[in-house]
Amino acid sequence: MEYLHNDIDKPNKLRKSSDEEVEAAAGLLERIIGPGYFKKQVELLKESDPMGAGMGRYGHPPSVSPLAYIWLKAREELIYGEIGGGFRPGYASARLSELGKNLALLQHRNDLVQIIKLLAPEETFELAALALNVAAGCLKMDLFGNFCPDPDVNLICFEIKDKEAAGIYCSVWDAARPAAGDNMEQAFPAITPGKPQLVILYVGVTADRDVNLEGRHLSQTAQLWLAGPGRTAKAVVLSQGRLASGKSGLTFFRHSHVIKNPAPDVKFNFEIYVPT
């Protein structure tokens, strides 16, 4: 599936996920996480919906992880496609396809396990999915370093090999959570004093393609933060998941807005690291 790049570039044509891509993504998750995990999650779903009234509909039970629910619903969509003679991806298939492509690139890394653990809990699923998206993009260009240890519910960090910046820390922060919204300044942590940084903020998922990220309060806060004295960050990127509906089904892409450090001596090819 192709995505829009960011709001300063011309958008690419969106392409829906194929049934082969979704099937491969589901299988990869089963191999990485283990079929036992998904079996247990299906049992929890049955307990929360013993009559099966939720089959074919979206309604995420609190007892089931969002990762398992997307996996299960994508499996359902594949079955419906076989029965109906044509696959029409929904939300689950679109999300699972993105996860599968990113995990396929990163699956052989020993430090991936700590990010995989963050895919299961609801409070960290979107954060981990975005971090995997950025890391996979950097890896394709041979720029990815290592995930930093001890990620938490708000922040995932990793190192990027950047020739201009002699290596930077990328921090992916969940700014869509209510707790993060109460204090926007917390969304811009100092990972290592003096170390060049790139801050990527997840700001939610929407079906509205006309949302203006540039006008958000968070964008203004980022501009003020970047202009602060002694700031080593190269840029702040606001990243939002978006859904596009068409006759052939749903597509999921990431729309981003980049706020560059205004300092004249800051040199950084920020387009490389924009979530797409």
Protein Blocks (a to p, Z undefined) as FASTA:
>chain_A
ZZdfbfmbccdddddddfklmmmmmmmmmmmnopklmmmmmmmmmmmmmnopmgoiacdd
fkbcfklmmmmmmmmmmmmmmmnopacddfklmmmmmmmmmmmmmmmpmklmmmmmmmmp
mklmmmmmmmmmmmmmmmmnopaccdcehiafkbccdddddfklnpaadddddfkbmklm
mmmmlmmccfbghiacdddddebjafbfkbcfklpmklmmmmmmmmpghiabfbdcdddd
dddddfkbccddddddddddfbfklccdfklmgcZZ
